[in-house]
Amino acid sequence: MPLRTPEQYRDSLKDGRTVYYKGERVPDVTENPVIQVAIEHASIDYRMAEDPAWKDLATVTDENAGQRISRYYQLPRNSDDLLKRSALIEQATRLGRTLVVLIKEIGTDALFALHILAHQMDGKLGTKYLERVRRYHAYCRDNDLALAVAQTDVKGDRSLAPSEQPDPDAYVHIVGESADGITVRGAKVHTSVSTNANEIIVLPTRALGERDRDYAVSFAVPANARGLKLIAAPYGAARMDVFDHPISGQHRMMETLTVFDDVLVPWDRVFLKGEWQYAGPLALTFVEFHRFTAISYKLPLVDLLVGCARLMAEYNGLERVSHVRDKMIHLIGYGETLRALTHMAALQCKMMEPGIAVPNQMLVNIAKHHFASHYHQAVQWVQDISGGLVVTGPSGRDLKNPEIGGYVKKYLAGKKGVSGDKRLQAFKMVRDLTASDFGGYQEVLAVHAEGSIEAEKLAIFRSYDSKSAYEYAKWVAGIQD
C-alpha cells in the first residue's frame, strides 16, 4: 500500500495514543475539534497525491518497486530531485494558505540525514545501522506514513552539558537495555505535527562529549508507544470563523512537549546508541536538510506579504504613493532573493554517501537568515500600507447583521469600485497573517524554527571558505610572507 487516501490517514490515528490538550486527555484525536483542523490540514499531502493537477509533483515511481510512492520518500540523488522536492513543499504550503503541511517533509529530512550518518558510522565503527535505517525508511515509504521529528531537548541549564544537569532527564537518554531493546527517558519540545503523525523519529539536539554517551541516541517509535505522552501547545482556538480568520480558521499545525516516560525502543528502531562523536554531525546534517525544507515553505508566505501589500494599496487608493511603491519594491526584493537562494542551494548541492544530494549548506543558511532577519520588517511594511483597521475593524458577523451590515459596507468602502465587505475581507486576511494569534506564531517561528538566527549566522561563518579571500586580499595589497 504505497499511497494512502486522506480517509485511511485519518483512520490510522485512532490508535489510543496519549495526547493532552489544555489539561485534558484526548481519547481520540480524530474527534477533538482542535486537532481535527490539524488533521485536515495534514491531509493536503494525501489529497495532492490523488489530485490529477498535482499527482505528478506529489508522487514518483519508485525505482525499486516500480510503483508510485510519495515524492517525499524519494532519496534525492541530484539537483533536479531537490528542486522538485522544493516545488512540492512550496505548492503544498500554498494550498495550506502559507502554513506548511510538514506531515512528511520533516520526517524524511531526518531519514536522509540518518542514511548519511549511518553509512559513516558503519564504515568507521563497524556498526550495522545503515541496514536498519533502510528497512525503517522502506517501512514508512511503503505504508505512506505521517512522520514527526523530536529533536530539541528541554535542556534545563543551557550552560551545562547533558551529563552535568541537576536533573538527568533534561535531555533524552538511555536508562536501560535488554534483549528487547533500549529504554529511554526525558522530554523534547517543539515537536511539530506529533499529535497527528504515525511515527516519531528522535534525533540528538547538539554535539556531545564522551561523558554524555547515554544521551547520544536516535530512534523511532510509533505515536502510540507505551510511556510516550504528547502535551499539545494551547495556541489558537477551535473552528474559528473563516471570514475573520481565513488562514488559521482552516489550517493548523500542532506542537507538543513530548515526554518519554521509560519508553522501550526495539533494537531494529535504534539508529544511534552511545556513539557520542556522531551526535553533533547527525543533528547538523538533519538541520541542513530541514532548513532547505524551511526556505521552500517560506516562499508562499513572502509571496502573500507582497500580495497583501499590493491589494491593500489598491483598496486604499495608495498604489501611486511613492513611499508605498518603495515598500512594495523592498517586499518584492525580499521574496525574490529568497526564491533565488533556494533555487541555487539545490543547483549547487553536493553528493554524500550513500549517494544522497545535500543542498548547499552556505546558501541554505544565507537564505534562512535572509528570511528570518527581515521578516518582522516585512510585516511592518504590510501593516503600514494596510492601516489600523487591520485590528480595529468590525467582524464578519457585523457584516451579516441586517441591522448594521449596511453601515459596515458603506463606511468601510475604499477607492471607487471597492465595496466595504471586500475591503473588510482584505483587512481580516492581513490581521490573520500579521496581527493575530497565528501572526504572532509566525513571527516567533521566523526567529526560532529550524534553528535560531544566531545558529544560522554561525553556520554561514563556518561554511564560507574565507582563506581564498584572505589570500586574495594579501595579494592585492602586495603582502609577501
LOVO-554526 format. One line per field, with one value per residue (C-alpha): x, y, z. Coordinates in steps of 0.5 Angstrom, whole numbers. Layout:
// LOVO-554526
X (X; ...)
Y (Y; ...)
Z (Z; ...)
This chain:
// LOVO-554526
X (0; 5; 0; -6; -12; -14; -19; -14; -9; -15; -17; -10; -9; -15; -9; -10; -4; -3; -5; -7; -9; -11; -10; -15; -13; -16; -19; -19; -15; -20; -26; -22; -25; -18; -14; -19; -16; -9; -11; -15; -9; -4; -9; -7; -1; -5; -10; -5; -3; -10; -11; -9; -7; -1; 0; 6; 9; 7; 9; 14; 15; 20; 26; 26; 19; 16; 10; 8; 10; 10; 16; 18; 20; 25; 32; 35; 40; 41; 40; 33; 31; 32; 28; 22; 22; 23; 17; 13; 14; 12; 6; 3; 4; 1; -5; -5; -5; 2; 2; 7; 4; 10; 7; 12; 17; 21; 21; 24; 29; 31; 31; 36; 41; 40; 42; 49; 51; 49; 54; 59; 59; 58; 65; 69; 66; 64; 56; 50; 46; 45; 41; 36; 35; 34; 29; 25; 25; 22; 17; 15; 15; 11; 6; 6; 6; 6; 12; 14; 21; 23; 30; 30; 31; 28; 36; 35; 41; 44; 51; 52; 53; 47; 51; 52; 45; 42; 36; 39; 32; 33; 36; 33; 38; 38; 37; 37; 38; 35; 35; 28; 32; 33; 29; 29; 27; 27; 23; 23; 20; 17; 15; 11; 5; 6; -1; -3; 3; 4; 11; 16; 23; 28; 35; 40; 40; 47; 55; 56; 62; 64; 61; 55; 55; 48; 45; 48; 41; 37; 31; 24; 17; 10; 6; 2; 8; 7; 10; 10; 6; 4; 2; 0; 1; -5; -4; -11; -18; -22; -26; -25; -30; -26; -28; -25; -19; -18; -12; -12; -19; -18; -11; -7; 0; 0; 7; 8; 12; 14; 15; 19; 17; 21; 19; 22; 25; 26; 33; 31; 29; 35; 40; 45; 47; 53; 57; 57; 62; 57; 51; 53; 54; 47; 44; 47; 46; 39; 38; 41; 36; 31; 33; 32; 25; 24; 26; 22; 16; 17; 16; 9; 9; 13; 9; 3; 6; 7; 0; -3; 1; -1; -8; -9; -5; -10; -16; -14; -12; -5; -2; 1; 4; 12; 13; 8; 12; 18; 16; 13; 20; 23; 18; 19; 26; 26; 21; 25; 32; 29; 27; 33; 38; 33; 34; 41; 42; 39; 43; 50; 48; 54; 54; 55; 55; 51; 49; 45; 45; 45; 43; 49; 50; 52; 47; 41; 44; 44; 37; 34; 38; 35; 28; 29; 32; 28; 21; 19; 21; 16; 11; 11; 11; 5; 1; 4; 0; -6; -8; -10; -17; -13; -14; -20; -25; -31; -32; -35; -42; -43; -43; -48; -53; -58; -59; -51; -49; -50; -46; -40; -41; -42; -37; -31; -31; -25; -23; -28; -31; -28; -34; -34; -35; -29; -24; -26; -24; -17; -16; -18; -13; -8; -10; -10; -3; 1; -3; -7; -5; -3; 1; 5; 6; 9; 14; 17; 18; 21; 26; 27; 24; 30; 35; 36; 38; 45; 46; 45; 50; 55; 53; 55; 61; 64; 62; 65; 72; 75; 82; 82; 79; 84; 90; 87; 87; 94; 96; 92; 96; 103; 104; 109; 110)
Y (0; 5; 11; 12; 16; 22; 18; 12; 17; 20; 13; 11; 16; 12; 8; 10; 15; 19; 26; 32; 39; 44; 40; 34; 28; 27; 20; 20; 26; 25; 27; 33; 40; 43; 37; 36; 42; 40; 33; 36; 41; 35; 31; 36; 32; 26; 30; 32; 25; 24; 30; 30; 37; 35; 28; 28; 33; 30; 22; 19; 12; 8; 6; -1; -3; 0; 3; 10; 13; 20; 24; 26; 19; 19; 20; 26; 24; 30; 38; 36; 32; 37; 42; 38; 37; 44; 45; 40; 43; 50; 48; 44; 50; 55; 50; 51; 58; 59; 54; 49; 42; 38; 31; 28; 34; 34; 26; 25; 30; 26; 20; 23; 25; 18; 15; 19; 19; 11; 10; 14; 10; 3; 5; 8; 4; -3; -2; -4; 2; 3; -3; -1; 6; 3; -2; 3; 8; 3; 1; 9; 9; 3; 5; 12; 14; 21; 23; 28; 29; 30; 34; 40; 37; 41; 43; 45; 50; 51; 53; 46; 39; 34; 30; 36; 37; 37; 33; 28; 28; 35; 31; 25; 19; 11; 9; 1; -4; -11; -17; -13; -6; 0; 4; 12; 18; 25; 30; 34; 41; 44; 37; 39; 35; 30; 30; 27; 23; 16; 16; 20; 20; 22; 26; 29; 36; 38; 36; 31; 29; 22; 23; 25; 18; 16; 22; 20; 17; 17; 12; 12; 10; 9; 15; 11; 7; 6; 11; 17; 23; 28; 35; 40; 47; 51; 57; 58; 56; 51; 52; 60; 64; 63; 70; 73; 68; 66; 62; 60; 58; 53; 51; 49; 45; 42; 42; 38; 37; 30; 26; 19; 16; 10; 8; 2; 2; -4; -6; -5; 2; 4; 9; 11; 9; 12; 14; 21; 23; 23; 26; 33; 31; 28; 34; 39; 34; 34; 41; 43; 39; 42; 49; 47; 45; 51; 56; 52; 53; 60; 62; 63; 67; 72; 72; 73; 79; 82; 80; 83; 90; 91; 89; 94; 99; 99; 98; 104; 108; 109; 105; 111; 114; 114; 111; 105; 104; 104; 99; 94; 94; 92; 87; 84; 84; 81; 75; 74; 74; 68; 65; 65; 63; 57; 55; 56; 52; 46; 47; 48; 41; 36; 29; 25; 17; 13; 17; 23; 30; 35; 42; 47; 49; 56; 58; 55; 58; 65; 64; 62; 68; 73; 71; 71; 77; 81; 78; 83; 89; 86; 85; 92; 95; 91; 94; 101; 100; 97; 102; 101; 98; 91; 91; 96; 94; 90; 83; 79; 78; 85; 85; 79; 83; 86; 92; 94; 91; 96; 101; 97; 96; 104; 106; 101; 102; 104; 107; 107; 100; 97; 95; 95; 88; 87; 91; 88; 82; 84; 87; 81; 77; 82; 81; 74; 74; 79; 81; 75; 69; 66; 72; 72; 65; 66; 72; 67; 62; 66; 67; 60; 55; 50; 54; 61; 67; 66; 59; 61; 66; 61; 56; 61; 63; 56; 54; 60; 59; 65; 63; 64; 71; 72; 70; 75; 81; 80; 79; 86; 89; 86; 83; 77; 72)
Z (0; -2; -2; 3; 2; 7; 10; 11; 14; 19; 21; 22; 28; 32; 36; 43; 43; 50; 48; 53; 50; 55; 61; 59; 56; 49; 48; 40; 36; 30; 35; 38; 35; 35; 33; 27; 24; 24; 21; 16; 14; 14; 9; 4; 3; 1; -3; -7; -9; -11; -15; -22; -22; -17; -17; -22; -17; -10; -13; -16; -19; -14; -17; -14; -13; -20; -16; -14; -8; -4; -7; 0; 1; -5; -3; -7; -12; -16; -16; -20; -14; -9; -14; -15; -7; -6; -11; -8; -1; -4; -7; -1; 3; -2; -1; 6; 6; 8; 13; 12; 12; 15; 16; 11; 10; 17; 18; 11; 12; 18; 14; 9; 15; 18; 12; 11; 18; 19; 13; 16; 23; 19; 16; 22; 27; 24; 26; 23; 23; 15; 14; 20; 17; 10; 13; 17; 11; 7; 12; 13; 5; 3; 9; 7; 14; 17; 21; 26; 29; 36; 37; 41; 49; 54; 56; 63; 65; 58; 61; 63; 59; 59; 64; 68; 69; 76; 73; 69; 65; 62; 56; 53; 55; 55; 62; 61; 55; 55; 49; 47; 46; 50; 55; 54; 59; 58; 54; 48; 46; 39; 36; 30; 28; 33; 35; 28; 26; 26; 28; 32; 30; 35; 34; 38; 39; 40; 40; 46; 50; 52; 59; 55; 52; 54; 51; 44; 42; 36; 35; 32; 36; 34; 36; 41; 44; 52; 56; 51; 53; 48; 51; 46; 46; 47; 42; 38; 38; 35; 29; 28; 24; 17; 15; 21; 20; 13; 15; 22; 21; 16; 18; 24; 26; 33; 37; 43; 50; 48; 54; 54; 61; 60; 53; 50; 44; 40; 37; 30; 31; 34; 30; 35; 42; 45; 39; 42; 37; 32; 35; 33; 26; 26; 29; 24; 18; 19; 20; 13; 10; 14; 13; 6; 7; 11; 6; 1; 5; 7; -1; -1; 6; 3; -4; 1; 4; -3; -5; 2; 1; -7; -5; 1; -3; -9; -4; 0; -6; -5; -10; -14; -7; -7; 0; -2; -8; -4; 1; -5; -8; -2; -1; -8; -7; 0; -3; -10; -6; -2; -8; -12; -6; -5; -12; -12; -6; -10; -16; -12; -8; -6; -6; 0; 1; 0; -6; -3; -5; 0; -1; -1; 6; 6; 1; 5; 12; 8; 5; 12; 15; 10; 11; 19; 20; 15; 17; 22; 18; 12; 17; 19; 12; 10; 17; 15; 8; 10; 16; 23; 21; 21; 29; 30; 24; 26; 25; 19; 24; 24; 16; 16; 22; 18; 23; 22; 16; 11; 16; 15; 7; 7; 11; 10; 3; -1; -7; -13; -14; -8; -3; 5; 5; 0; 4; 11; 8; 6; 13; 16; 12; 14; 21; 21; 18; 22; 28; 31; 35; 28; 26; 33; 32; 25; 28; 33; 28; 24; 29; 32; 27; 24; 29; 31; 27; 31; 29; 22; 23; 26; 20; 15; 18; 19; 12; 8; 5; 8; 6; -1; 0; 5; 1; -5; 0; 1; -6; -8; -2; -4; 2; 2; 8)
